[in-house]
Amino acid sequence: MDLSNRAKNILGFMIFETLLTAYFLWHAKRLPADTPLLSEPMFELILAVILLSIIGGILVTAIVNGTKNKEAADERDKNIEAKADGYAYRTLVWSIGFFLAFLYASQGAEIADSPYQIKAILTSFTFTPLRVLSAMVLILWLAETVKYAVQLRLYRRGY
Amino acid sequence: MPSNFGYIVGAIRMTKTNITNQIRTLRFFANEMSQATLATKIGVTRQTVMAIEAAKYSPSLELAFKIAAVFDKDLSEVFEYPKSNQND
């Protein structure tokens, strides 16, 4: 597949951020569910993610661009980014909305005369601060991935 | 109700602009100027010139004037909007 340098950058960062999110979620899952956010294991995990994101970002840029100077964005690049940002924003808002509704329902909100025992299903899952943080990270990853996917598609078709 | 899914489907649908152009022909008569040379002269990437030439991207008015200036032509000689669409 013939990709422009900008598309390669986007693809590189999409893969890298997916791996970084998987790293965070994998380690978060291994911690006890009731781990407080202000604790030593969480501090170590967040510090590791920050360091990995800095090192990984430099590596991806170096691998994709090599010794070439990064070309300046022209009006089409800016338009594509603005359009992709719009899709990412909608994804973020909808995802957070659904998550908050799920969170609210799971905390014991009454669902009157539900034939499917929705409340029982929802309340069987306990949201701890660590799980809420993990869900937020997942939502941010989803929004970023939508942004990158839309950008790649727009670059592929012209605009 | 427009869903997020609908927006995404809208983004991936193939569309072409209604504005046609003579850039390919003008490049040919300008000593077979390459897309890269034109891109450098108007300050955009070669991919953007390709997209404009294939009528997949409508340039801004400023960029359209820059392209016309490179070929020493009026804007209407480079870009054309079909009369049937002018009442839309």
gemmi code that builds the backbone of each chain (N, CA, C; Angstrom):
import gemmi

chains = {
    "A": [
        ("MET", (0.850, -1.197, 0.000), (0.000, 0.000, 0.000), (0.889, 1.251, 0.000)),
        ("ASP", (0.642, 2.133, -0.965), (1.438, 3.340, -1.098), (0.882, 4.436, -0.185)),
        ("LEU", (1.644, 4.777, 0.841), (1.171, 5.785, 1.794), (2.074, 7.007, 1.757)),
        ("SER", (1.482, 8.186, 1.918), (2.291, 9.399, 2.006), (2.966, 9.429, 3.372)),
        ("ASN", (3.947, 10.307, 3.511), (4.678, 10.395, 4.766), (3.758, 10.753, 5.936)),
        ("ARG", (2.818, 11.628, 5.657), (1.881, 12.048, 6.711), (0.984, 10.878, 7.135)),
        ("ALA", (0.546, 10.088, 6.150), (-0.292, 8.922, 6.462), (0.500, 7.888, 7.258)),
        ("LYS", (1.794, 7.744, 6.920), (2.649, 6.811, 7.671), (2.785, 7.254, 9.123)),
        ("ASN", (2.942, 8.568, 9.329), (3.019, 9.110, 10.689), (1.754, 8.786, 11.476)),
        ("ILE", (0.609, 8.996, 10.832), (-0.679, 8.755, 11.501), (-0.814, 7.274, 11.860)),
        ("LEU", (-0.476, 6.413, 10.900), (-0.567, 4.967, 11.134), (0.375, 4.541, 12.268)),
        ("GLY", (1.583, 5.104, 12.255), (2.570, 4.796, 13.297), (2.057, 5.155, 14.676)),
        ("PHE", (1.490, 6.364, 14.794), (0.990, 6.803, 16.096), (-0.276, 6.034, 16.508)),
        ("MET", (-1.069, 5.621, 15.516), (-2.270, 4.841, 15.841), (-1.860, 3.494, 16.454)),
        ("ILE", (-0.875, 2.848, 15.860), (-0.395, 1.558, 16.386), (0.256, 1.760, 17.753)),
        ("PHE", (1.089, 2.799, 17.844), (1.800, 3.046, 19.103), (0.821, 3.331, 20.253)),
        ("GLU", (-0.172, 4.164, 19.999), (-1.124, 4.498, 21.071), (-1.995, 3.311, 21.443)),
        ("THR", (-2.261, 2.441, 20.475), (-3.016, 1.220, 20.785), (-2.191, 0.324, 21.719)),
        ("LEU", (-0.898, 0.191, 21.406), (-0.021, -0.629, 22.255), (0.115, -0.023, 23.651)),
        ("LEU", (0.225, 1.307, 23.708), (0.375, 1.994, 25.001), (-0.894, 1.817, 25.856)),
        ("THR", (-2.047, 1.930, 25.214), (-3.314, 1.737, 25.934), (-3.426, 0.300, 26.423)),
        ("ALA", (-3.032, -0.652, 25.571), (-3.073, -2.063, 25.961), (-2.137, -2.311, 27.147)),
        ("TYR", (-0.967, -1.657, 27.121), (0.000, -1.780, 28.233), (-0.634, -1.284, 29.531)),
        ("PHE", (-1.263, -0.107, 29.476), (-1.886, 0.466, 30.669), (-2.998, -0.453, 31.187)),
        ("LEU", (-3.879, -0.884, 30.276), (-5.033, -1.695, 30.699), (-4.576, -3.054, 31.243)),
        ("TRP", (-3.556, -3.620, 30.613), (-3.031, -4.914, 31.067), (-2.507, -4.802, 32.499)),
        ("HIS", (-1.726, -3.749, 32.775), (-1.171, -3.582, 34.117), (-2.241, -3.162, 35.120)),
        ("ALA", (-3.201, -2.349, 34.673), (-4.286, -1.930, 35.564), (-5.136, -3.147, 35.971)),
        ("LYS", (-5.301, -4.076, 35.026), (-6.107, -5.271, 35.307), (-5.426, -6.168, 36.344)),
        ("ARG", (-4.102, -6.135, 36.347), (-3.368, -6.993, 37.282), (-3.337, -6.421, 38.707)),
        ("LEU", (-3.658, -5.123, 38.828), (-3.716, -4.529, 40.175), (-5.043, -4.922, 40.839)),
        ("PRO", (-5.070, -4.985, 42.179), (-6.356, -5.242, 42.843), (-7.383, -4.164, 42.462)),
        ("ALA", (-8.627, -4.574, 42.249), (-9.656, -3.643, 41.757), (-9.864, -2.448, 42.681)),
        ("ASP", (-9.612, -2.636, 43.986), (-9.849, -1.526, 44.927), (-8.594, -0.675, 45.175)),
        ("THR", (-7.620, -0.775, 44.299), (-6.408, 0.047, 44.453), (-6.782, 1.536, 44.354)),
        ("PRO", (-6.412, 2.339, 45.372), (-6.728, 3.772, 45.276), (-5.895, 4.441, 44.176)),
        ("LEU", (-6.444, 5.525, 43.615), (-5.706, 6.205, 42.541), (-4.439, 6.869, 43.069)),
        ("LEU", (-4.502, 7.331, 44.336), (-3.305, 7.945, 44.922), (-2.569, 6.895, 45.748)),
        ("SER", (-1.890, 6.015, 45.042), (-1.122, 4.973, 45.719), (0.154, 4.729, 44.938)),
        ("GLU", (1.086, 4.031, 45.565), (2.396, 3.818, 44.925), (2.295, 3.012, 43.628)),
        ("PRO", (1.543, 1.885, 43.594), (1.471, 1.136, 42.324), (0.876, 1.947, 41.177)),
        ("MET", (-0.127, 2.788, 41.497), (-0.736, 3.626, 40.447), (0.246, 4.690, 39.969)),
        ("PHE", (0.989, 5.258, 40.929), (1.992, 6.267, 40.573), (3.030, 5.656, 39.631)),
        ("GLU", (3.477, 4.434, 39.976), (4.483, 3.760, 39.130), (3.920, 3.478, 37.733)),
        ("LEU", (2.665, 3.033, 37.692), (2.056, 2.713, 36.392), (1.913, 3.970, 35.518)),
        ("ILE", (1.411, 5.048, 36.131), (1.212, 6.284, 35.359), (2.556, 6.861, 34.908)),
        ("LEU", (3.570, 6.781, 35.800), (4.910, 7.275, 35.435), (5.463, 6.463, 34.261)),
        ("ALA", (5.279, 5.138, 34.317), (5.767, 4.271, 33.221), (5.073, 4.627, 31.906)),
        ("VAL", (3.765, 4.883, 31.970), (3.013, 5.220, 30.748), (3.502, 6.566, 30.176)),
        ("ILE", (3.738, 7.534, 31.072), (4.215, 8.852, 30.602), (5.588, 8.717, 29.934)),
        ("LEU", (6.501, 7.977, 30.600), (7.847, 7.806, 30.030), (7.792, 7.062, 28.701)),
        ("LEU", (6.972, 5.996, 28.659), (6.836, 5.229, 27.407), (6.257, 6.082, 26.286)),
        ("SER", (5.298, 6.954, 26.636), (4.684, 7.786, 25.593), (5.696, 8.765, 25.010)),
        ("ILE", (6.600, 9.305, 25.873), (7.624, 10.244, 25.384), (8.633, 9.503, 24.502)),
        ("ILE", (9.160, 8.388, 25.035), (10.179, 7.624, 24.280), (9.575, 7.070, 22.985)),
        ("GLY", (8.373, 6.499, 23.099), (7.703, 5.917, 21.931), (7.412, 6.955, 20.861)),
        ("GLY", (6.971, 8.136, 21.287), (6.669, 9.216, 20.341), (7.911, 9.617, 19.554)),
        ("ILE", (9.050, 9.717, 20.269), (10.314, 10.069, 19.599), (10.713, 8.958, 18.618)),
        ("LEU", (10.585, 7.699, 19.074), (10.969, 6.561, 18.223), (10.115, 6.484, 16.958)),
        ("VAL", (8.788, 6.616, 17.116), (7.882, 6.534, 15.955), (8.227, 7.638, 14.947)),
        ("THR", (8.443, 8.862, 15.457), (8.793, 9.980, 14.572), (10.104, 9.693, 13.841)),
        ("ALA", (11.100, 9.170, 14.591), (12.408, 8.893, 13.979), (12.304, 7.776, 12.936)),
        ("ILE", (11.551, 6.725, 13.249), (11.433, 5.593, 12.313), (10.700, 6.008, 11.043)),
        ("VAL", (9.602, 6.745, 11.203), (8.786, 7.105, 10.031), (9.464, 8.173, 9.174)),
        ("ASN", (10.021, 9.199, 9.825), (10.571, 10.323, 9.067), (12.040, 10.172, 8.712)),
        ("GLY", (12.777, 9.356, 9.480), (14.213, 9.217, 9.232), (14.918, 10.546, 9.406)),
        ("THR", (15.756, 10.889, 8.427), (16.500, 12.153, 8.527), (15.788, 13.297, 7.807)),
        ("LYS", (14.622, 12.954, 7.189), (13.895, 14.003, 6.465), (13.291, 15.023, 7.430)),
        ("ASN", (13.238, 16.266, 6.998), (12.561, 17.278, 7.809), (11.057, 17.067, 7.696)),
        ("LYS", (10.349, 17.282, 8.800), (8.899, 17.125, 8.772), (8.299, 18.242, 7.912)),
        ("GLU", (7.520, 17.874, 6.881), (6.957, 18.895, 5.995), (5.822, 19.643, 6.707)),
        ("ALA", (5.752, 20.927, 6.416), (4.734, 21.765, 7.067), (3.341, 21.379, 6.565)),
        ("ALA", (2.361, 21.516, 7.439), (0.984, 21.168, 7.059), (0.414, 22.253, 6.149)),
        ("ASP", (-0.190, 21.853, 5.040), (-0.842, 22.837, 4.178), (-2.336, 22.894, 4.509)),
        ("GLU", (-3.113, 23.655, 3.706), (-4.527, 23.862, 4.057), (-5.337, 22.569, 4.035)),
        ("ARG", (-4.981, 21.638, 3.123), (-5.714, 20.367, 3.072), (-5.445, 19.539, 4.326)),
        ("ASP", (-4.187, 19.511, 4.766), (-3.840, 18.790, 5.998), (-4.631, 19.344, 7.185)),
        ("LYS", (-4.696, 20.682, 7.245), (-5.403, 21.316, 8.369), (-6.904, 21.029, 8.296)),
        ("ASN", (-7.461, 21.051, 7.072), (-8.887, 20.742, 6.913), (-9.182, 19.293, 7.303)),
        ("ILE", (-8.292, 18.388, 6.885), (-8.486, 16.967, 7.218), (-8.418, 16.774, 8.730)),
        ("GLU", (-7.439, 17.438, 9.354), (-7.301, 17.301, 10.809), (-8.530, 17.866, 11.525)),
        ("ALA", (-9.031, 18.999, 11.039), (-10.207, 19.608, 11.675), (-11.433, 18.694, 11.548)),
        ("LYS", (-11.576, 18.077, 10.370), (-12.703, 17.179, 10.155), (-12.589, 15.954, 11.069)),
        ("ALA", (-11.380, 15.397, 11.131), (-11.150, 14.215, 11.973), (-11.354, 14.549, 13.449)),
        ("ASP", (-10.941, 15.765, 13.851), (-11.147, 16.204, 15.244), (-12.639, 16.230, 15.577)),
        ("GLY", (-13.451, 16.639, 14.596), (-14.905, 16.678, 14.805), (-15.459, 15.288, 15.095)),
        ("TYR", (-15.027, 14.303, 14.338), (-15.494, 12.923, 14.553), (-15.011, 12.395, 15.905)),
        ("ALA", (-13.746, 12.721, 16.238), (-13.185, 12.273, 17.520), (-13.969, 12.896, 18.680)),
        ("TYR", (-14.324, 14.169, 18.540), (-15.051, 14.875, 19.590), (-16.433, 14.239, 19.801)),
        ("ARG", (-17.122, 13.950, 18.681), (-18.450, 13.321, 18.803), (-18.339, 11.941, 19.447)),
        ("THR", (-17.323, 11.200, 19.055), (-17.111, 9.869, 19.647), (-16.884, 9.992, 21.152)),
        ("LEU", (-16.060, 10.977, 21.528), (-15.746, 11.189, 22.940), (-17.003, 11.537, 23.736)),
        ("VAL", (-17.782, 12.474, 23.207), (-18.983, 12.930, 23.926), (-19.996, 11.784, 24.052)),
        ("TRP", (-20.244, 11.068, 22.964), (-21.199, 9.953, 23.004), (-20.712, 8.853, 23.954)),
        ("SER", (-19.432, 8.531, 23.890), (-18.897, 7.455, 24.737), (-18.989, 7.831, 26.211)),
        ("ILE", (-18.620, 9.077, 26.529), (-18.688, 9.510, 27.930), (-20.148, 9.530, 28.385)),
        ("GLY", (-21.031, 9.957, 27.495), (-22.466, 9.962, 27.826), (-22.973, 8.563, 28.158)),
        ("PHE", (-22.646, 7.613, 27.300), (-23.067, 6.226, 27.547), (-22.449, 5.689, 28.839)),
        ("PHE", (-21.177, 6.019, 29.042), (-20.491, 5.521, 30.228), (-21.110, 6.093, 31.500)),
        ("LEU", (-21.396, 7.399, 31.476), (-21.999, 8.026, 32.664), (-23.380, 7.434, 32.946)),
        ("ALA", (-24.146, 7.170, 31.879), (-25.467, 6.558, 32.048), (-25.324, 5.166, 32.653)),
        ("PHE", (-24.347, 4.426, 32.160), (-24.097, 3.075, 32.682), (-23.644, 3.143, 34.140)),
        ("LEU", (-22.772, 4.127, 34.417), (-22.262, 4.307, 35.780), (-23.405, 4.654, 36.730)),
        ("TYR", (-24.283, 5.548, 36.276), (-25.415, 5.984, 37.090), (-26.346, 4.801, 37.364)),
        ("ALA", (-26.634, 4.049, 36.310), (-27.538, 2.905, 36.462), (-26.926, 1.838, 37.369)),
        ("SER", (-25.636, 1.655, 37.257), (-24.986, 0.607, 38.038), (-24.916, 0.958, 39.517)),
        ("GLN", (-25.113, 2.255, 39.833), (-25.070, 2.662, 41.245), (-26.435, 2.530, 41.905)),
        ("GLY", (-27.355, 1.841, 41.273), (-28.616, 1.539, 41.915), (-29.806, 2.338, 41.447)),
        ("ALA", (-29.698, 3.005, 40.295), (-30.854, 3.732, 39.767), (-31.967, 2.731, 39.437)),
        ("GLU", (-33.185, 3.123, 39.756), (-34.308, 2.211, 39.554), (-34.697, 2.145, 38.079)),
        ("ILE", (-34.862, 0.978, 37.556), (-35.420, 0.811, 36.214), (-36.743, 0.081, 36.420)),
        ("ALA", (-37.824, 0.865, 36.358), (-39.126, 0.352, 36.774), (-39.632, -0.771, 35.882)),
        ("ASP", (-40.144, -1.809, 36.493), (-40.810, -2.920, 35.798), (-40.006, -3.486, 34.633)),
        ("SER", (-38.714, -3.579, 34.808), (-37.898, -4.103, 33.715), (-38.064, -5.620, 33.623)),
        ("PRO", (-38.502, -6.110, 32.456), (-38.681, -7.559, 32.339), (-37.355, -8.295, 32.202)),
        ("TYR", (-36.302, -7.554, 31.956), (-35.014, -8.214, 31.685), (-34.036, -8.112, 32.853)),
        ("GLN", (-34.503, -7.610, 33.981), (-33.661, -7.462, 35.163), (-32.377, -6.709, 34.841)),
        ("ILE", (-32.548, -5.590, 34.133), (-31.368, -4.803, 33.723), (-30.584, -4.345, 34.938)),
        ("LYS", (-31.331, -3.947, 35.963), (-30.662, -3.439, 37.162), (-29.743, -4.499, 37.771)),
        ("ALA", (-30.232, -5.725, 37.800), (-29.436, -6.807, 38.377), (-28.150, -7.022, 37.579)),
        ("ILE", (-28.272, -6.902, 36.266), (-27.080, -7.081, 35.414), (-26.091, -5.951, 35.658)),
        ("LEU", (-26.622, -4.723, 35.691), (-25.747, -3.567, 35.834), (-25.074, -3.538, 37.201)),
        ("THR", (-25.828, -3.826, 38.230), (-25.264, -3.708, 39.578), (-24.338, -4.870, 39.923)),
        ("SER", (-24.297, -5.890, 39.060), (-23.385, -7.006, 39.341), (-21.938, -6.588, 39.061)),
        ("PHE", (-21.748, -5.440, 38.378), (-20.404, -4.961, 38.074), (-20.117, -3.749, 38.947)),
        ("THR", (-19.077, -3.837, 39.775), (-18.761, -2.739, 40.684), (-17.730, -1.815, 40.062)),
        ("PHE", (-18.060, -0.519, 40.033), (-17.109, 0.454, 39.510), (-16.249, 0.992, 40.640)),
        ("THR", (-14.975, 0.640, 40.611), (-14.018, 1.220, 41.556), (-13.310, 2.368, 40.832)),
        ("PRO", (-12.637, 3.263, 41.574), (-11.917, 4.357, 40.898), (-10.959, 3.850, 39.817)),
        ("LEU", (-10.299, 2.724, 40.062), (-9.358, 2.186, 39.071), (-10.090, 1.772, 37.796)),
        ("ARG", (-11.257, 1.164, 37.959), (-12.035, 0.740, 36.783), (-12.572, 1.941, 36.007)),
        ("VAL", (-12.973, 2.978, 36.750), (-13.456, 4.199, 36.068), (-12.320, 4.827, 35.271)),
        ("LEU", (-11.123, 4.873, 35.883), (-9.963, 5.423, 35.178), (-9.657, 4.592, 33.922)),
        ("SER", (-9.705, 3.265, 34.057), (-9.442, 2.389, 32.909), (-10.462, 2.635, 31.795)),
        ("ALA", (-11.731, 2.798, 32.187), (-12.777, 3.053, 31.186), (-12.529, 4.382, 30.481)),
        ("MET", (-12.091, 5.388, 31.235), (-11.803, 6.701, 30.637), (-10.639, 6.610, 29.651)),
        ("VAL", (-9.617, 5.854, 30.043), (-8.463, 5.667, 29.135), (-8.926, 4.976, 27.854)),
        ("LEU", (-9.797, 3.986, 28.006), (-10.324, 3.246, 26.844), (-11.131, 4.185, 25.926)),
        ("ILE", (-11.927, 5.062, 26.544), (-12.735, 6.007, 25.756), (-11.830, 6.990, 25.003)),
        ("LEU", (-10.779, 7.462, 25.682), (-9.842, 8.378, 25.018), (-9.147, 7.685, 23.845)),
        ("TRP", (-8.791, 6.422, 24.058), (-8.154, 5.655, 22.976), (-9.123, 5.512, 21.793)),
        ("LEU", (-10.380, 5.227, 22.113), (-11.388, 5.067, 21.047), (-11.519, 6.355, 20.223)),
        ("ALA", (-11.589, 7.503, 20.921), (-11.724, 8.786, 20.220), (-10.504, 9.062, 19.346)),
        ("GLU", (-9.309, 8.797, 19.886), (-8.081, 9.012, 19.114), (-8.025, 8.094, 17.892)),
        ("THR", (-8.455, 6.839, 18.089), (-8.424, 5.878, 16.982), (-9.391, 6.295, 15.879)),
        ("VAL", (-10.561, 6.781, 16.280), (-11.530, 7.282, 15.278), (-10.905, 8.444, 14.504)),
        ("LYS", (-10.222, 9.335, 15.225), (-9.573, 10.483, 14.580), (-8.542, 9.997, 13.551)),
        ("TYR", (-7.678, 9.084, 13.963), (-6.632, 8.601, 13.055), (-7.237, 7.858, 11.858)),
        ("ALA", (-8.271, 7.045, 12.130), (-8.889, 6.271, 11.040), (-9.540, 7.210, 10.009)),
        ("VAL", (-10.216, 8.257, 10.508), (-10.852, 9.211, 9.587), (-9.776, 9.953, 8.787)),
        ("GLN", (-8.686, 10.340, 9.450), (-7.594, 11.027, 8.752), (-7.017, 10.140, 7.643)),
        ("LEU", (-6.771, 8.870, 7.978), (-6.212, 7.949, 6.978), (-7.148, 7.802, 5.792)),
        ("ARG", (-8.455, 7.691, 6.088), (-9.445, 7.527, 5.026), (-9.503, 8.778, 4.131)),
        ("LEU", (-9.461, 9.959, 4.776), (-9.530, 11.201, 3.998), (-8.273, 11.399, 3.145)),
        ("TYR", (-7.119, 11.036, 3.675), (-5.894, 11.136, 2.878), (-5.949, 10.168, 1.704)),
        ("ARG", (-6.545, 9.005, 1.931), (-6.619, 7.973, 0.895), (-7.519, 8.416, -0.269)),
        ("ARG", (-8.628, 9.073, 0.053), (-9.575, 9.414, -1.017), (-9.354, 10.835, -1.551)),
        ("GLY", (-8.428, 11.569, -0.986), (-8.153, 12.926, -1.473), (-8.570, 13.980, -0.471)),
        ("TYR", (-9.832, 13.919, -0.072), (-10.333, 14.779, 1.006), (-11.640, 14.215, 1.532)),
    ],
    "B": [
        ("MET", (-32.673, 10.704, 13.820), (-31.629, 11.279, 14.685), (-30.254, 10.927, 14.123)),
        ("PRO", (-29.416, 11.932, 13.883), (-28.104, 11.600, 13.337), (-27.236, 10.926, 14.403)),
        ("SER", (-26.859, 9.730, 14.170), (-26.027, 9.015, 15.142), (-24.562, 9.219, 14.796)),
        ("ASN", (-23.697, 8.860, 15.723), (-22.264, 8.941, 15.473), (-21.881, 8.036, 14.314)),
        ("PHE", (-22.562, 6.892, 14.235), (-22.310, 5.953, 13.139), (-22.575, 6.631, 11.796)),
        ("GLY", (-23.638, 7.421, 11.757), (-23.987, 8.145, 10.533), (-22.902, 9.116, 10.117)),
        ("TYR", (-22.309, 9.803, 11.085), (-21.231, 10.739, 10.765), (-20.033, 10.001, 10.182)),
        ("ILE", (-19.726, 8.837, 10.776), (-18.566, 8.077, 10.318), (-18.810, 7.546, 8.905)),
        ("VAL", (-20.027, 7.064, 8.657), (-20.375, 6.591, 7.308), (-20.229, 7.751, 6.324)),
        ("GLY", (-20.656, 8.940, 6.732), (-20.521, 10.126, 5.889), (-19.067, 10.430, 5.558)),
        ("ALA", (-18.208, 10.193, 6.517), (-16.782, 10.496, 6.320), (-16.124, 9.558, 5.327)),
        ("ILE", (-16.576, 8.299, 5.288), (-15.890, 7.339, 4.433), (-16.530, 7.221, 3.053)),
        ("ARG", (-17.665, 7.950, 2.835), (-18.298, 7.877, 1.533), (-17.451, 8.644, 0.505)),
        ("MET", (-17.325, 8.073, -0.701), (-16.540, 8.738, -1.734), (-17.320, 9.920, -2.304)),
        ("THR", (-16.682, 11.091, -2.366), (-17.332, 12.249, -2.963), (-16.351, 12.979, -3.862)),
        ("LYS", (-16.880, 13.617, -4.896), (-16.073, 14.471, -5.755), (-16.704, 15.848, -5.708)),
        ("THR", (-15.882, 16.886, -5.858), (-16.440, 18.235, -5.859), (-17.058, 18.518, -7.221)),
        ("ASN", (-17.923, 19.537, -7.272), (-18.541, 19.917, -8.540), (-17.627, 20.808, -9.366)),
        ("ILE", (-16.570, 21.305, -8.744), (-15.680, 22.238, -9.443), (-14.692, 21.451, -10.307)),
        ("THR", (-14.689, 21.760, -11.597), (-13.724, 21.105, -12.494), (-12.551, 22.062, -12.719)),
        ("ASN", (-11.448, 21.524, -13.211), (-10.280, 22.386, -13.432), (-9.472, 21.948, -14.638)),
        ("GLN", (-8.635, 22.851, -15.084), (-7.792, 22.610, -16.269), (-6.321, 22.498, -15.887)),
        ("ILE", (-6.055, 22.159, -14.644), (-4.656, 22.183, -14.169), (-3.765, 21.216, -14.970)),
        ("ARG", (-4.288, 20.027, -15.246), (-3.489, 19.033, -15.977), (-3.071, 19.586, -17.347)),
        ("THR", (-4.040, 20.171, -18.052), (-3.770, 20.730, -19.379), (-2.783, 21.897, -19.280)),
        ("LEU", (-3.024, 22.771, -18.294), (-2.149, 23.938, -18.139), (-0.724, 23.532, -17.782)),
        ("ARG", (-0.601, 22.477, -16.975), (0.746, 21.978, -16.638), (1.450, 21.478, -17.894)),
        ("PHE", (0.674, 20.804, -18.749), (1.248, 20.262, -19.983), (1.791, 21.390, -20.866)),
        ("PHE", (0.985, 22.457, -20.990), (1.413, 23.578, -21.845), (2.462, 24.457, -21.161)),
        ("ALA", (2.654, 24.287, -19.889), (3.707, 25.042, -19.188), (4.972, 24.188, -19.138)),
        ("ASN", (5.373, 23.742, -20.298), (6.608, 22.956, -20.416), (6.557, 21.671, -19.590)),
        ("GLU", (5.384, 21.045, -19.545), (5.153, 19.803, -18.788), (5.628, 19.940, -17.333)),
        ("MET", (5.137, 20.985, -16.719), (5.483, 21.225, -15.313), (5.008, 20.053, -14.444)),
        ("SER", (5.862, 19.614, -13.537), (5.473, 18.473, -12.687), (4.552, 18.940, -11.550)),
        ("GLN", (3.852, 17.979, -10.968), (2.979, 18.315, -9.821), (3.823, 18.832, -8.661)),
        ("ALA", (5.007, 18.254, -8.496), (5.883, 18.667, -7.393), (6.319, 20.121, -7.559)),
        ("THR", (6.621, 20.512, -8.806), (7.046, 21.900, -9.057), (5.895, 22.864, -8.760)),
        ("LEU", (4.707, 22.501, -9.239), (3.542, 23.351, -8.969), (3.287, 23.449, -7.462)),
        ("ALA", (3.418, 22.296, -6.795), (3.198, 22.268, -5.344), (4.166, 23.206, -4.626)),
        ("THR", (5.428, 23.184, -5.032), (6.425, 24.063, -4.406), (6.081, 25.531, -4.661)),
        ("LYS", (5.656, 25.831, -5.893), (5.354, 27.235, -6.240), (4.176, 27.793, -5.456)),
        ("ILE", (3.201, 26.940, -5.128), (2.016, 27.454, -4.419), (2.047, 27.116, -2.918)),
        ("GLY", (3.113, 26.435, -2.494), (3.315, 26.196, -1.057), (2.423, 25.140, -0.442)),
        ("VAL", (2.188, 24.064, -1.197), (1.432, 22.932, -0.644), (2.189, 21.634, -0.956)),
        ("THR", (1.652, 20.500, -0.510), (2.307, 19.224, -0.808), (1.839, 18.710, -2.179)),
        ("ARG", (2.616, 17.771, -2.736), (2.258, 17.204, -4.042), (0.920, 16.462, -3.951)),
        ("GLN", (0.666, 15.854, -2.780), (-0.601, 15.128, -2.600), (-1.800, 16.081, -2.721)),
        ("THR", (-1.625, 17.304, -2.238), (-2.709, 18.286, -2.330), (-2.951, 18.676, -3.785)),
        ("VAL", (-1.870, 18.861, -4.542), (-2.027, 19.177, -5.973), (-2.744, 18.023, -6.678)),
        ("MET", (-2.349, 16.796, -6.347), (-3.009, 15.616, -6.936), (-4.504, 15.620, -6.646)),
        ("ALA", (-4.854, 15.893, -5.377), (-6.266, 15.891, -4.964), (-7.052, 16.994, -5.675)),
        ("ILE", (-6.431, 18.171, -5.829), (-7.117, 19.288, -6.520), (-7.318, 18.929, -7.991)),
        ("GLU", (-6.265, 18.405, -8.602), (-6.305, 18.064, -10.026), (-7.372, 16.997, -10.315)),
        ("ALA", (-7.514, 16.058, -9.385), (-8.508, 14.990, -9.565), (-9.904, 15.423, -9.108)),
        ("ALA", (-10.058, 16.702, -8.781), (-11.340, 17.273, -8.316), (-11.877, 16.574, -7.075)),
        ("LYS", (-10.953, 16.114, -6.230), (-11.382, 15.499, -4.972), (-11.313, 16.492, -3.816)),
        ("TYR", (-10.615, 17.579, -4.040), (-10.496, 18.606, -3.002), (-10.645, 19.989, -3.626)),
        ("SER", (-11.534, 20.791, -3.043), (-11.703, 22.168, -3.525), (-10.753, 23.073, -2.765)),
        ("PRO", (-9.839, 23.747, -3.469), (-8.888, 24.610, -2.753), (-9.571, 25.863, -2.221)),
        ("SER", (-8.910, 26.495, -1.272), (-9.431, 27.787, -0.787), (-9.296, 28.801, -1.919)),
        ("LEU", (-9.994, 29.923, -1.770), (-9.951, 30.952, -2.810), (-8.518, 31.461, -3.015)),
        ("GLU", (-7.807, 31.611, -1.891), (-6.429, 32.107, -1.960), (-5.537, 31.144, -2.752)),
        ("LEU", (-5.685, 29.845, -2.462), (-4.877, 28.846, -3.162), (-5.256, 28.782, -4.641)),
        ("ALA", (-6.554, 28.923, -4.936), (-7.014, 28.915, -6.333), (-6.391, 30.088, -7.096)),
        ("PHE", (-6.339, 31.261, -6.474), (-5.710, 32.420, -7.117), (-4.212, 32.185, -7.337)),
        ("LYS", (-3.571, 31.532, -6.362), (-2.130, 31.248, -6.495), (-1.882, 30.335, -7.694)),
        ("ILE", (-2.744, 29.317, -7.849), (-2.592, 28.372, -8.970), (-2.769, 29.120, -10.289)),
        ("ALA", (-3.809, 29.965, -10.353), (-4.055, 30.728, -11.582), (-2.872, 31.642, -11.890)),
        ("ALA", (-2.276, 32.221, -10.845), (-1.144, 33.143, -11.039), (0.078, 32.410, -11.596)),
        ("VAL", (0.276, 31.166, -11.167), (1.419, 30.382, -11.670), (1.328, 30.235, -13.189)),
        ("PHE", (0.105, 30.011, -13.702), (-0.080, 29.815, -15.151), (-0.418, 31.127, -15.878)),
        ("ASP", (-0.425, 32.227, -15.119), (-0.732, 33.549, -15.676), (-2.105, 33.554, -16.366)),
        ("LYS", (-3.084, 33.001, -15.674), (-4.446, 32.903, -16.215), (-5.436, 33.511, -15.228)),
        ("ASP", (-6.648, 33.775, -15.721), (-7.728, 34.205, -14.816), (-8.252, 32.975, -14.077)),
        ("LEU", (-8.861, 33.218, -12.942), (-9.387, 32.113, -12.132), (-10.380, 31.252, -12.925)),
        ("SER", (-11.226, 31.941, -13.714), (-12.272, 31.222, -14.470), (-11.696, 30.366, -15.605)),
        ("GLU", (-10.444, 30.638, -15.970), (-9.809, 29.810, -17.008), (-9.202, 28.541, -16.415)),
        ("VAL", (-9.024, 28.549, -15.113), (-8.441, 27.370, -14.442), (-9.538, 26.521, -13.806)),
        ("PHE", (-10.443, 27.180, -13.111), (-11.518, 26.455, -12.419), (-12.868, 26.788, -13.050)),
        ("GLU", (-13.749, 25.791, -13.056), (-15.082, 26.017, -13.623), (-16.133, 25.331, -12.750)),
        ("TYR", (-17.206, 26.058, -12.521), (-18.330, 25.485, -11.775), (-19.481, 25.305, -12.749)),
        ("PRO", (-19.961, 24.074, -12.983), (-20.985, 23.847, -14.007), (-22.220, 24.708, -13.796)),
        ("LYS", (-22.747, 25.254, -14.901), (-23.902, 26.162, -14.829), (-25.119, 25.490, -14.186)),
        ("SER", (-25.284, 24.198, -14.424), (-26.447, 23.481, -13.873), (-26.434, 23.459, -12.349)),
        ("ASN", (-25.265, 23.662, -11.722), (-25.175, 23.637, -10.257), (-25.193, 25.027, -9.643)),
        ("GLN", (-25.205, 26.061, -10.492), (-25.033, 27.399, -9.939), (-26.251, 27.914, -9.186)),
        ("ASN", (-27.415, 27.277, -9.355), (-28.595, 27.691, -8.586), (-28.781, 26.875, -7.317)),
        ("ASP", (-27.892, 25.909, -7.054), (-28.021, 25.039, -5.870), (-27.802, 25.818, -4.573)),
    ],
}
model = gemmi.Model(1)
for chain_id, residues in chains.items():
    chain = gemmi.Chain(chain_id)
    for i, (resn, *xyz) in enumerate(residues, 1):
        res = gemmi.Residue()
        res.name, res.seqid = resn, gemmi.SeqId(i, " ")
        for name, pos in zip(("N", "CA", "C"), xyz):
            atom = gemmi.Atom()
            atom.name, atom.element = name, gemmi.Element(name[0])
            atom.pos, atom.b_iso = gemmi.Position(*pos), 0.0
            res.add_atom(atom)
        chain.add_residue(res)
    model.add_chain(chain)
structure = gemmi.Structure()
structure.add_model(model)
structure.setup_entities()
